[in-house]
Amino acid sequence: MPRFCIPYTGWTRALALACSTLLLPLPAVSDEQQLPSLGSTYSSGTSEEYRLGRAWLRQFRAHAPQWQDPIAHDYLTGLIDRLAPHSQLSDLDVITVMVDHRTLNAFAVPGGIVGINAGLFAFAEDEGAFVSVIAHELGHLSQRHYARSSARAEQTQLPAMAGMLAGLLIAAGGGGNAGIAAAMGSQAALIQDQLTYSRRYEQEADRVGLQAMADAGYDPNAMAQMFRTLQRMTSLQGGTPPEFLLTHPVSESRLSDAQSRAAQMDIAASYSSDTLYDMIRGRALLQIHQQSPQQALSRLRQEDADDTAQRYVSALVDAKTGQVDTALQTLDQLANQQPDLAMLPASAAEVALEAQRFDEAIRRSQQLLRLMPDYIPAQLILAEAQLQRDPDAAYDVLRDVTAQHPENPQGFNLLAEAAGRSGRNGWGHLARAEYLQLTGRMDSSIRQLDIAEDAAEQENDRQALARIEQRREDFMDYREALEAF
C-alpha cells in the first residue's frame, strides 16, 4: 500500500487504501505495450502485481487530477532511474505519475507505480529531502510489502473489495465523506490487521532507501533530516500528527536507526543538482499558485533558493504576464551559463509555444533535439508546434514518442490530433482509443476502435485494420481488468 502519503485527505486516502487490498487476478497485458522481462530478484508473483499496477494506474488517471508537466516529469523519471539500480528492483519498469494537488503526498503501488503530488516539491526544500521520499517508496516496491501484507489478508480481501472500491470511486468523483466512509467501513478490519506489520515494513523501506541514496551519490542523512521535519510538523499541529503518521509513525527508534545507519555509510561519487531541483520545485510552486504566480517566486526568495532557479522562475512569471521577450532573453542567458541543463532551452521553446510563436518553438525545440534526440519534453513541444504548421511532421514525431513511451497519455492525445489533421483518420481514432484506455475510459476506448475501423476501411488501410483488430482484443482484456475495480 502507499507508504508516504502525507496527509491523506479525501480521495487520496481512499486511493491509497485501494493499493493495500486489490488482489484480483488480472488478464495478461499484450506484447504491444512492450512490457519488460522481469528479473529474478523481483520475480515471485510480480507479473500479477505488474498487471494489477497498470490496471490501477488507469483507474487513477480516470479520477485523479493529473499534473501535466513533461519537464518536471522528466526530472522525476531521471531521479528514479538513478536510484532504481541501487534499490533491489532488478528489471522492474517503474512508471511515474504526478498529481495536481498541493498536499504533501507520495505513494508506491505494486508493479512499479510511483506517484507524487506537486505538494511534495513544495514541502521538500532541498533535493536530499525529496530524494529520501522517493528512495523510501522504491524500498517498499523492492521488498514487495504489498504482496507480503496481502498474503495475510487473502481471506478477508475479496469480500471487502467491492464496498471499498465503490467508496473509492464516490470519493474520487467528489462524493466526499460518504464515499470515504464507505471505503473505510469495508476496510477497517483489514487495515487494523495490517498495521501491526507496517512499522517493520517502514524500517525495511528506510534501510533500502538509505543504501540506495548512498550508492547513487546522495547523502543518506537527508532521510533522517526529513524525519525530523515531519516530527516538527506534528509539533506545529498541536500534537496531532498528519494522518499518515498515525499509522506510519516516525518514532524515535526509527529516527535513531536512520541516523546511525546513515553515519556508517560510504557515499558514492557525490551527485548534486540543487540548481536543477530548485528550478523544478519552482515549476511545482507555479502549478500550485496558478492564480498568483508571483507567490511562487516569493516563496523561493524567502527560502533562499538557488539564484539561477530564482531567475528561472522569474522568467516564467514574466512569460505568464505577457512579457515574452523578456522571459526568452533571461532563459537564453541562463542556458548559456548552464549548458548542461536541457530544461532551460526546453523552457524557452515552451514559452514560445504558449505565446503561439509556433515557428520559434519549432526552431528552438529542433535545435535542442539535435543535441538530445530523445528528450521527450522537447519532442512534445516540437510536435505540438508542428500541429499548427506541418501535421505530417508532427505525426512522425509523435509516432516515435508513443512507440518509446507507450504509457504516455499526452503523447497519444497529440498523436490523435496530428493523425486527424494529416488525413490519417483510422490511425487518428486508434490513437484516441489508446488515450482513452490509458486514462481508464475503456467503454469509450472500445467505441473509438469501432470508429477507427470504419475510417480505416474507408481509407482501405490494411495495416491500420490489422492493428485495430489486435488492439481490440487487448482492450477487451483491459476492460475486464478494470471491471474488477
ZAZAVEX-241283 format. One record per residue (C-alpha): residue number from 1; y negated, x negated, z negated. Coordinates in nm, 4 decimals, always signed. Layout:
REM residues N
NUM,Y,X,Z
...
//
This chain:
REM residues 485
1,+0.0000,+0.0000,+0.0000
2,-0.3580,-0.1177,+0.0331
3,-0.4389,-0.3575,-0.2456
4,-0.8040,-0.4467,-0.2281
5,-0.9833,-0.1158,-0.1795
6,-1.2940,-0.1118,-0.3939
7,-1.3806,+0.1569,-0.4640
8,-1.1520,+0.4218,-0.3199
9,-1.3592,+0.7311,-0.2530
10,-1.2793,+1.0459,-0.0604
11,-1.0641,+0.9888,+0.2448
12,-1.0473,+0.6116,+0.1845
13,-0.8364,+0.6616,-0.1248
14,-0.6200,+0.9218,+0.0446
15,-0.5613,+0.6931,+0.3401
16,-0.4760,+0.4102,+0.1073
17,-0.2220,+0.6223,-0.0766
18,-0.0620,+0.7089,+0.2553
19,+0.0247,+0.3447,+0.3087
20,+0.2387,+0.3424,-0.0046
21,+0.4506,+0.6439,+0.0837
22,+0.5261,+0.6695,+0.4559
23,+0.8868,+0.5750,+0.5221
24,+0.9959,+0.7888,+0.8169
25,+1.1964,+0.6127,+1.0899
26,+0.9763,+0.5895,+1.3971
27,+1.0749,+0.5570,+1.7634
28,+1.0654,+0.2213,+1.9347
29,+0.7384,+0.1043,+2.0859
30,+0.7626,+0.0237,+2.4541
31,+0.7517,-0.3223,+2.6049
32,+0.4361,-0.2150,+2.7869
33,+0.2408,-0.2771,+2.4673
34,+0.3524,-0.6407,+2.4748
35,+0.4872,-0.6424,+2.1212
36,+0.5731,-0.9832,+1.9788
37,+0.9176,-1.1014,+1.8786
38,+0.9080,-1.1015,+1.5008
39,+1.0242,-1.4210,+1.3368
40,+1.2980,-1.4654,+1.0794
41,+1.0615,-1.5207,+0.7836
42,+0.9249,-1.1703,+0.8256
43,+1.2343,-1.0001,+0.9539
44,+1.4387,-0.7623,+0.7418
45,+1.3215,-0.4108,+0.8188
46,+0.9986,-0.5269,+0.9767
47,+1.0484,-0.3675,+1.3187
48,+1.0341,-0.0310,+1.1415
49,+0.7303,-0.1455,+0.9449
50,+0.5685,-0.2625,+1.2670
51,+0.6199,+0.0763,+1.4327
52,+0.5026,+0.2501,+1.1160
53,+0.1869,+0.0430,+1.1033
54,+0.0990,+0.1150,+1.4675
55,+0.1532,+0.4878,+1.4215
56,-0.0546,+0.4859,+1.1027
57,-0.3335,+0.2979,+1.2814
58,-0.3576,+0.5698,+1.5464
59,-0.3956,+0.8346,+1.2794
60,-0.6512,+0.6209,+1.1011
61,-0.8603,+0.5806,+1.4164
62,-0.8490,+0.9557,+1.4682
63,-1.0007,+1.0308,+1.1280
64,-1.1980,+0.7297,+1.0047
65,-1.5399,+0.6254,+1.1384
66,-1.4980,+0.3024,+1.3342
67,-1.7417,+0.0137,+1.3274
68,-1.7574,-0.0839,+1.6948
69,-1.8897,-0.4399,+1.6965
70,-1.6951,-0.6812,+1.9215
71,-1.8855,-0.9838,+1.7876
72,-1.8042,-0.9068,+1.4233
73,-1.4513,-0.8091,+1.5196
74,-1.4002,-1.1413,+1.6977
75,-1.5141,-1.3241,+1.3846
76,-1.2703,-1.1289,+1.1668
77,-0.9839,-1.1875,+1.4108
78,-1.0612,-1.5584,+1.4255
79,-1.0656,-1.5858,+1.0474
80,-0.7255,-1.4159,+1.0225
81,-0.5900,-1.6401,+1.2988
82,-0.6939,-1.9387,+1.0881
83,-0.5331,-1.8064,+0.7689
84,-0.2188,-1.6474,+0.9132
85,-0.0191,-1.9673,+0.9869
86,-0.0536,-2.0579,+0.6195
87,+0.0251,-1.7095,+0.4834
88,+0.4043,-1.6996,+0.5358
89,+0.3653,-1.4377,+0.8076
90,+0.5707,-1.6140,+1.0739
91,+0.5110,-1.4461,+1.4111
92,+0.3753,-1.1155,+1.2833
93,+0.0961,-0.9958,+1.5119
94,-0.1937,-0.8849,+1.2912
95,-0.4295,-0.6147,+1.4191
96,-0.7694,-0.5713,+1.2582
97,-0.9741,-0.2557,+1.2219
98,-1.3302,-0.2197,+1.0948
99,-1.4630,+0.0924,+0.9235
100,-1.8219,+0.2121,+0.9422
101,-1.8711,+0.2631,+0.5700
102,-2.0971,+0.0933,+0.3171
103,-1.8442,+0.0931,+0.0310
104,-1.6613,-0.2252,-0.0664
105,-1.3142,-0.1867,+0.0773
106,-1.0358,-0.3798,+0.2452
107,-0.6709,-0.2905,+0.2978
108,-0.3417,-0.4102,+0.4403
109,-0.0865,-0.1763,+0.5970
110,+0.2780,-0.2611,+0.6668
111,+0.3483,-0.4009,+1.0085
112,+0.0399,-0.6198,+1.0209
113,-0.2701,-0.3971,+0.9980
114,-0.5674,-0.5414,+0.8113
115,-0.8831,-0.3377,+0.7729
116,-1.2243,-0.3846,+0.6205
117,-1.5319,-0.1750,+0.5590
118,-1.8707,-0.3024,+0.6679
119,-1.9490,-0.2872,+0.2967
120,-1.7204,-0.5822,+0.2255
121,-1.9614,-0.8092,+0.4117
122,-2.2494,-0.6669,+0.2108
123,-2.0707,-0.7345,-0.1189
124,-1.9378,-1.0845,-0.0363
125,-2.2493,-1.3009,-0.0307
126,-2.0665,-1.6117,+0.0923
127,-1.7765,-1.6793,+0.3226
128,-1.5479,-1.8010,+0.0450
129,-1.5620,-1.4637,-0.1296
130,-1.4913,-1.2820,+0.1949
131,-1.2043,-1.5144,+0.2871
132,-1.0448,-1.4706,-0.0549
133,-1.0148,-1.0956,+0.0033
134,-0.8575,-1.1406,+0.3469
135,-0.6204,-1.4115,+0.2199
136,-0.5122,-1.1795,-0.0607
137,-0.4395,-0.8987,+0.1867
138,-0.2342,-1.1307,+0.4079
139,-0.0393,-1.2249,+0.0948
140,+0.0595,-0.8613,+0.0474
141,+0.1794,-0.8454,+0.4074
142,+0.3801,-1.1663,+0.3887
143,+0.5515,-1.0655,+0.0638
144,+0.6323,-0.7218,+0.2087
145,+0.5148,-0.5433,-0.1034
146,+0.5174,-0.2113,+0.0792
147,+0.8882,-0.2407,+0.1580
148,+0.9776,-0.3695,-0.1865
149,+0.7943,-0.0893,-0.3647
150,+0.9079,+0.1821,-0.1267
151,+1.2721,+0.0809,-0.1740
152,+1.2460,+0.2018,-0.5342
153,+1.0725,+0.5193,-0.4270
154,+1.3023,+0.6098,-0.1422
155,+1.4490,+0.9102,-0.3196
156,+1.1116,+1.0632,-0.4031
157,+0.9140,+0.9563,-0.0996
158,+1.0147,+1.2039,+0.1673
159,+0.9710,+1.5211,-0.0416
160,+0.6223,+1.4077,-0.1411
161,+0.5111,+1.3055,+0.2041
162,+0.4331,+1.6385,+0.3688
163,+0.1950,+1.7539,+0.0966
164,+0.0344,+1.4127,+0.0658
165,-0.0343,+1.3869,+0.4368
166,-0.1723,+1.7383,+0.4556
167,-0.4156,+1.6458,+0.1815
168,-0.4961,+1.3190,+0.3547
169,-0.5971,+1.4911,+0.6764
170,-0.8051,+1.7527,+0.4931
171,-0.9889,+1.4789,+0.3051
172,-1.0406,+1.2683,+0.6162
173,-1.1709,+1.5713,+0.8013
174,-1.4363,+1.6401,+0.5413
175,-1.2444,+1.8788,+0.3166
176,-1.3476,+1.6782,+0.0144
177,-1.1935,+1.7158,-0.3294
178,-0.9483,+1.9884,-0.2306
179,-0.7805,+1.7583,+0.0172
180,-0.7814,+1.4671,-0.2226
181,-0.6279,+1.6846,-0.4939
182,-0.3504,+1.7887,-0.2589
183,-0.2782,+1.4296,-0.1705
184,-0.2863,+1.3145,-0.5306
185,-0.0818,+1.6039,-0.6622
186,+0.2017,+1.5278,-0.4234
187,+0.1999,+1.1634,-0.5181
188,+0.1343,+1.1432,-0.8891
189,+0.4897,+1.0647,-0.9986
190,+0.5483,+0.8197,-0.7154
191,+0.2266,+0.6289,-0.7765
192,+0.2866,+0.6131,-1.1519
193,+0.6302,+0.4671,-1.0877
194,+0.4911,+0.2039,-0.8535
195,+0.2052,+0.0975,-1.0792
196,+0.4422,-0.0901,-1.3080
197,+0.5167,-0.3193,-1.0164
198,+0.1635,-0.3597,-0.8838
199,+0.0461,-0.6277,-1.1262
200,+0.3257,-0.8615,-1.0260
201,+0.2572,-0.7944,-0.6598
202,-0.1121,-0.8648,-0.7101
203,-0.0294,-1.2008,-0.8661
204,+0.2084,-1.2842,-0.5824
205,-0.0563,-1.1970,-0.3252
206,-0.3081,-1.4089,-0.5174
207,-0.0799,-1.7109,-0.5111
208,-0.0019,-1.6825,-0.1411
209,-0.3690,-1.6284,-0.0682
210,-0.4806,-1.9262,-0.2765
211,-0.2427,-2.1589,-0.0973
212,-0.3385,-2.0209,+0.2430
213,-0.7056,-2.0797,+0.1670
214,-0.6453,-2.4400,+0.0622
215,-0.4213,-2.5129,+0.3610
216,-0.6747,-2.3603,+0.6010
217,-0.9585,-2.5684,+0.4589
218,-1.1266,-2.3093,+0.2361
219,-1.1984,-2.3678,-0.1323
220,-0.9451,-2.1567,-0.3293
221,-1.1822,-2.1500,-0.6275
222,-1.3683,-1.8801,-0.4356
223,-1.0919,-1.6333,-0.5258
224,-1.1442,-1.6869,-0.8983
225,-1.5186,-1.6558,-0.8451
226,-1.4566,-1.3248,-0.6679
227,-1.2571,-1.2038,-0.9692
228,-1.5479,-1.2901,-1.1972
229,-1.7808,-1.0934,-0.9720
230,-1.5519,-0.7912,-0.9956
231,-1.5489,-0.8216,-1.3717
232,-1.9294,-0.8295,-1.3746
233,-1.9271,-0.5182,-1.1578
234,-1.7181,-0.3463,-1.4231
235,-1.9603,-0.4533,-1.6940
236,-2.2622,-0.3338,-1.4975
237,-2.0983,+0.0059,-1.4552
238,-2.0873,+0.0569,-1.8300
239,-1.7281,-0.0499,-1.8797
240,-1.5896,+0.1946,-1.6252
241,-1.4302,-0.0148,-1.3535
242,-1.4096,+0.0795,-0.9890
243,-1.1108,+0.2990,-0.9193
244,-0.9200,+0.0132,-0.7589
245,-0.9389,-0.1892,-1.0781
246,-0.7883,+0.0957,-1.2817
247,-0.4576,+0.0432,-1.1033
248,-0.5021,-0.3198,-0.9954
249,-0.6918,-0.4729,-1.2862
250,-0.8434,-0.8194,-1.2766
251,-0.7104,-0.9271,-1.6129
252,-0.7987,-1.2462,-1.7956
253,-0.4461,-1.3742,-1.7313
254,-0.4820,-1.3107,-1.3593
255,-0.8194,-1.4850,-1.3548
256,-0.6842,-1.7782,-1.5550
257,-0.3836,-1.8087,-1.3274
258,-0.6055,-1.8182,-1.0193
259,-0.8368,-2.0761,-1.1777
260,-0.5554,-2.3078,-1.2873
261,-0.3732,-2.2902,-0.9555
262,-0.6904,-2.3472,-0.7548
263,-0.7759,-2.6520,-0.9666
264,-0.4433,-2.8153,-0.8808
265,-0.4600,-2.7577,-0.5053
266,-0.5469,-3.0137,-0.2430
267,-0.7786,-2.8660,+0.0175
268,-0.7111,-2.9481,+0.3810
269,-0.9895,-3.0847,+0.6000
270,-1.2827,-2.8756,+0.4830
271,-1.3723,-2.5863,+0.7060
272,-1.7008,-2.4120,+0.6580
273,-1.9001,-2.1743,+0.8735
274,-2.1587,-2.0383,+0.6328
275,-2.4149,-2.0068,+0.9118
276,-2.1752,-1.8041,+1.1229
277,-2.0692,-1.5923,+0.8255
278,-2.4274,-1.5168,+0.7259
279,-2.5030,-1.4041,+1.0825
280,-2.2001,-1.1742,+1.0898
281,-2.2979,-1.0472,+0.7465
282,-2.6406,-0.9723,+0.8879
283,-2.4828,-0.7609,+1.1603
284,-2.2917,-0.5665,+0.8960
285,-2.6095,-0.5097,+0.6964
286,-2.7815,-0.3852,+1.0114
287,-2.4948,-0.1414,+1.0616
288,-2.5281,-0.0192,+0.7035
289,-2.9084,+0.0109,+0.7295
290,-2.9278,+0.1579,+1.0774
291,-3.2186,+0.3814,+0.9861
292,-3.4189,+0.0990,+0.8293
293,-3.3064,-0.2323,+0.9825
294,-3.5791,-0.4273,+0.8019
295,-3.3778,-0.3740,+0.4817
296,-3.1003,-0.5903,+0.6232
297,-3.3403,-0.8778,+0.6779
298,-3.4968,-0.8296,+0.3349
299,-3.1530,-0.8460,+0.1742
300,-3.0721,-1.1776,+0.3431
301,-3.4067,-1.3232,+0.2403
302,-3.3643,-1.2135,-0.1199
303,-3.0236,-1.3793,-0.1337
304,-3.1486,-1.6982,+0.0323
305,-2.9124,-1.6723,+0.3279
306,-2.8928,-1.9498,+0.5853
307,-3.2236,-1.9910,+0.7694
308,-3.0567,-1.9654,+1.1097
309,-2.8991,-1.6368,+1.0032
310,-3.2334,-1.5019,+0.8863
311,-3.3936,-1.5893,+1.2190
312,-3.0969,-1.4359,+1.3993
313,-3.1215,-1.1043,+1.2154
314,-3.4987,-1.1083,+1.2605
315,-3.4426,-1.1335,+1.6364
316,-3.2029,-0.8380,+1.6288
317,-3.4573,-0.6365,+1.4322
318,-3.7209,-0.7276,+1.6923
319,-3.4903,-0.6010,+1.9663
320,-3.4362,-0.2738,+1.7833
321,-3.8115,-0.2248,+1.7532
322,-3.8743,-0.2831,+2.1230
323,-3.9764,-0.6498,+2.1117
324,-3.7034,-0.7533,+2.3513
325,-3.8715,-1.0618,+2.4998
326,-3.9456,-1.1997,+2.1542
327,-3.5877,-1.1356,+2.0477
328,-3.4425,-1.3089,+2.3518
329,-3.6719,-1.6073,+2.3094
330,-3.5598,-1.6519,+1.9483
331,-3.1923,-1.6130,+2.0365
332,-3.2213,-1.8695,+2.3154
333,-3.3866,-2.1154,+2.0769
334,-3.1105,-2.0646,+1.8229
335,-2.8423,-2.1046,+2.0895
336,-2.9919,-2.4397,+2.1896
337,-2.9914,-2.5509,+1.8260
338,-2.6388,-2.4176,+1.7555
339,-2.4498,-2.4706,+2.0854
340,-2.1093,-2.4174,+1.9225
341,-2.1849,-2.0597,+1.8143
342,-2.0847,-1.8376,+2.1066
343,-2.2133,-1.5288,+1.9312
344,-2.5730,-1.6416,+1.9893
345,-2.5702,-1.6249,+2.3718
346,-2.3429,-1.3202,+2.3448
347,-2.6010,-1.1508,+2.1243
348,-2.8730,-1.2292,+2.3792
349,-2.6616,-1.0684,+2.6512
350,-2.6036,-0.7705,+2.4206
351,-2.9786,-0.7342,+2.3599
352,-3.0399,-0.7386,+2.7366
353,-2.7703,-0.4748,+2.7879
354,-2.9103,-0.2439,+2.5197
355,-3.2546,-0.2820,+2.6788
356,-3.0957,-0.1742,+3.0099
357,-3.1715,-0.5101,+3.1672
358,-2.8364,-0.4986,+3.3398
359,-2.8852,-0.7889,+3.5799
360,-2.9918,-1.0143,+3.2969
361,-2.6981,-0.9014,+3.0819
362,-2.4632,-0.9834,+3.3701
363,-2.6190,-1.3254,+3.4230
364,-2.6110,-1.4170,+3.0546
365,-2.2557,-1.3000,+2.9930
366,-2.1231,-1.4668,+3.3080
367,-2.2868,-1.7935,+3.2032
368,-2.1120,-1.7755,+2.8659
369,-1.7778,-1.6804,+3.0202
370,-1.7843,-1.9888,+3.2407
371,-1.7593,-2.1860,+2.9163
372,-1.5343,-1.9412,+2.7269
373,-1.3396,-1.7322,+2.9828
374,-1.1517,-1.5234,+2.7256
375,-1.4369,-1.4497,+2.4843
376,-1.3937,-1.0753,+2.4539
377,-1.7459,-0.9841,+2.3314
378,-1.8906,-1.1388,+2.6483
379,-1.6224,-0.9747,+2.8630
380,-1.7067,-0.6303,+2.7266
381,-2.0822,-0.6847,+2.7655
382,-2.0319,-0.8045,+3.1227
383,-1.8117,-0.5086,+3.2115
384,-2.0498,-0.2532,+3.0608
385,-2.3436,-0.4023,+3.2513
386,-2.1432,-0.4193,+3.5744
387,-2.0676,-0.0493,+3.5434
388,-2.4310,+0.0027,+3.6402
389,-2.4258,-0.2459,+3.9289
390,-2.0736,-0.3099,+4.0560
391,-1.7999,-0.0801,+3.9191
392,-1.5315,-0.2643,+4.1175
393,-1.6199,-0.5873,+3.9398
394,-1.6246,-0.4068,+3.6042
395,-1.2809,-0.2639,+3.6800
396,-1.1376,-0.6118,+3.7445
397,-1.2795,-0.7483,+3.4195
398,-1.1533,-0.4545,+3.2157
399,-0.8049,-0.4695,+3.3647
400,-0.7842,-0.8233,+3.2285
401,-0.9294,-0.7227,+2.8927
402,-0.6866,-0.4350,+2.8374
403,-0.3901,-0.6442,+2.9508
404,-0.4779,-0.9116,+2.6955
405,-0.5772,-0.6627,+2.4236
406,-0.3581,-0.3513,+2.4622
407,-0.4656,-0.2184,+2.1193
408,-0.8377,-0.2214,+2.2034
409,-0.9635,+0.1374,+2.2437
410,-1.3097,+0.0294,+2.3597
411,-1.1594,-0.1652,+2.6492
412,-0.9643,+0.1362,+2.7733
413,-1.2631,+0.3658,+2.7277
414,-1.4738,+0.1425,+2.9533
415,-1.1845,+0.0948,+3.1960
416,-1.1587,+0.4709,+3.2423
417,-1.5253,+0.4851,+3.3411
418,-1.5004,+0.1821,+3.5702
419,-1.1944,+0.3223,+3.7472
420,-1.3606,+0.6583,+3.7995
421,-1.6816,+0.5055,+3.9342
422,-1.4878,+0.2807,+4.1721
423,-1.2814,+0.5670,+4.3175
424,-0.9564,+0.4967,+4.1337
425,-0.9138,+0.8408,+3.9821
426,-0.5454,+0.8115,+3.8997
427,-0.5962,+0.4859,+3.7142
428,-0.9102,+0.6228,+3.5517
429,-0.7315,+0.9194,+3.3983
430,-0.4466,+0.6911,+3.2924
431,-0.6937,+0.4632,+3.1140
432,-0.8461,+0.7682,+2.9468
433,-0.4975,+0.8696,+2.8342
434,-0.4447,+0.5234,+2.6862
435,-0.7732,+0.5514,+2.4972
436,-0.6748,+0.8910,+2.3595
437,-0.3316,+0.7767,+2.2427
438,-0.4791,+0.4687,+2.0743
439,-0.7115,+0.6971,+1.8801
440,-0.4367,+0.9339,+1.7683
441,-0.5030,+1.2301,+2.0002
442,-0.1562,+1.2498,+2.1510
443,-0.1631,+1.6045,+2.2892
444,-0.4870,+1.5291,+2.4723
445,-0.3483,+1.1991,+2.5999
446,-0.0403,+1.3678,+2.7462
447,-0.2555,+1.6311,+2.9144
448,-0.4623,+1.3488,+3.0557
449,-0.1451,+1.1974,+3.2012
450,-0.0879,+1.5226,+3.3905
451,-0.4371,+1.4961,+3.5368
452,-0.3730,+1.1296,+3.6208
453,-0.0520,+1.2225,+3.8009
454,-0.2266,+1.4860,+4.0128
455,-0.5034,+1.2398,+4.1036
456,-0.2567,+0.9632,+4.1902
457,-0.0587,+1.1997,+4.4130
458,-0.3761,+1.2968,+4.5988
459,-0.4561,+0.9266,+4.6440
460,-0.0926,+0.8518,+4.7368
461,-0.0953,+0.5671,+4.4833
462,+0.2731,+0.4998,+4.4227
463,+0.2065,+0.2163,+4.1802
464,-0.0110,+0.4381,+3.9627
465,+0.2505,+0.7157,+3.9720
466,+0.5223,+0.4786,+3.8552
467,+0.3061,+0.3543,+3.5726
468,+0.2123,+0.7084,+3.4685
469,+0.5753,+0.8123,+3.4521
470,+0.6599,+0.5073,+3.2456
471,+0.3789,+0.5731,+3.0022
472,+0.4656,+0.9433,+2.9761
473,+0.7976,+0.8545,+2.8155
474,+0.6236,+0.6150,+2.5791
475,+0.3600,+0.8733,+2.4889
476,+0.6269,+1.1293,+2.4024
477,+0.7724,+0.8778,+2.1595
478,+0.4295,+0.8078,+2.0144
479,+0.3678,+1.1789,+1.9660
480,+0.6986,+1.2174,+1.7862
481,+0.5966,+0.9343,+1.5557
482,+0.2569,+1.0856,+1.4854
483,+0.4037,+1.4297,+1.4208
484,+0.5886,+1.2709,+1.1301
485,+0.2479,+1.2088,+0.9758
//
